[in-house]
Amino acid sequence: MIQEYINSGILEAYITGSASEQEVQELLRMKAIYPEVNTALQELETDMERIAQYMAVTPPIHTWDKISDHIDELMLRQTSAPTQFIEREDNNYKNFSKPDTGPQYIELEAESNHMKVHKTWKWVFIAVFVLSKIFLACAIYFYLENRQAQQQLNDLKTELHQLKK
């Protein structure tokens, strides 16, 4: 019964935030009553944390500097003219609600236009390329051998017919 509840997917829905309010209340009640549910929930949270850490992408080197500069600029504006900042904040809210103008984003520039591939994939690609050339050479070799064997077989059949006559 408890294992079925754990395997039902409610824990995953709760972790990802897609559970309904009723499912959340039920999960919190089950968690308080059954320690297995609490343990499974903690294990799932730990697994999700590991997945997030494994799949994390390191931002470009100068990203933090750009964000920090932008925050410093906003802080200077706020301390120098607090009324302007409040009016600008209202304008941003109004602009955000309009469909044609969206929120303002900090522009980031990548260091290069080249796609980066993990080092192990480089060797995998090289191995696949070399193996494809080897298979191509083998296919050509066996095709020619087969054609030669077919020719020899036809010659033998012709010779056999001539001997029978």
C-alpha positions, 0 to 999 in steps of 0.5 A: 500500500505505502510502496504503491503510493510512493511509486504512484508519481505523487512524490515526483509531482510534488518535487517538480511543483506540479501537484495539486493542492489536494495532492500536496495536503495528502502527501504532507499527511502521509509524510507525517504518518509514514516514515517510508514516505518521508524517506522516499521524498528525501531520497527523491529530493537528493536525486533531483539535486544530483541531477541538477548539479550534474546537468549544470552548465558553467556560465561564460567567464565574464557573466558575473562581472556583467551582472555585478555591474548591472546591479551596481548601476541599479543601486547607484540609480536607487541611491541618487534618485529614489523617486525616479527608480520607483517611477521606472519600476512602475513603467517596467510593470506597465511595459511588462503587461503589454504584449508587444514589449517584454521585460528587460533582459541583461544581454550576455555575449558568448566568447566564441561561436563554436559549439563546445563538445566534451573531450570524450565525445571527440574521441568517440567521433574519431573512432566512429569515423575510422570504423566507418572507413574500415567497414567501407573498405571491407564492404568493397573488398567482399563485394569484389571477392563475391563478384570474382567468386560468381565469375569463377562459378559461372566459368565452372558451370560452363566448363561442366556443361561442355564436358557433359556434351 
